[in-house]
Amino acid sequence: MKPRAIIFFDLDGTLLIGPNQIDESSLEAIKLLRQAGYLPVIATGRARHEIESVLEQTGIEALITMNGQYVVNANELIYSNPLKVADMNALKEAALSKNYNVTYYSDAEITSERADDQWTELNYQSLHSSYPQHRPQLYTEKEIYLMLLMTKEPDPELLTGFTQFSFLRNTPYGYDVVPKGASKAVGILQFIEQQGFEGIPTYAFGDGINDMEMFKLVDKGVAMGNAVAPLKEIAHHITDDFKQSGIYNGLKHYGLI
């Protein structure tokens, strides 16, 4: 049976209010959505292996992960779009020459080019995560769907010189790096098409720059009260802060619960 509508939820700063912590009002909202015949979907920059606790708490099985690079439903891989080894190697060499670190995301692990880096430490602290293991060769061994470029200040030479990538500022300490044109929106389109969900109303909740393309795609984009200004500017509705029942109140605004 097809859902009445599909609701996509970002995690950090949206569904998550702390380390793998979800507000009780949001858990209740997800329960009510299911009971009413709606489909909740996670749409995140994170990899699946980082969010197992979230999946257990919510029971959500449909996942747009690594900014649309890896899409799963009920443990079935629907779509993946790995980075090219030659492109990653070129970016890595350029980054290291400027004293920037990079990290690599496969479907099962995250590793770091350097064993000790200030901005990498701060980045993962901000995400309530531990420093990735030091295993630079991961990108030559497994398919990589997301890289992080660790630099606090924008570097025009890198950001404009590597046209094969899209760079998304997701924390104050680094950029998410995906193939040019990749985004949560691309992953969502693949999910909708391959599940036969065309024509079903879509909603999205988010707070960051990497939610921009998703908001442009769905029927209704709901920005959290704590969202960045550019996302609020294109949102159809601005709800409350993520720690003040923003999810619940946003869903209630549209009559979904």
Secondary structure, DSSP 8 states (H G I E B T S, - for coil): ---S-EEEE-TBTTTEEETTEE-HHHHHHHHHHHHTT-EEEEE-SS-GGG-HHHHHHH---EEEETTTTEEEETTEEEEE----HHHHHHHHHHHHHTT-EEEEE-SS-EEESSS--HHHHHHHHHTT----EE-TTHHHHS---EEEEE-SS--HHHHHH-TTEEEEEEETTEEEEEETT--HHHHHHHHHHHHT-TT--EEEEE-SGGGHHHHHHSSEEEE-TT--HHHHHH-SEE---TTTTHHHHHHHHTT--
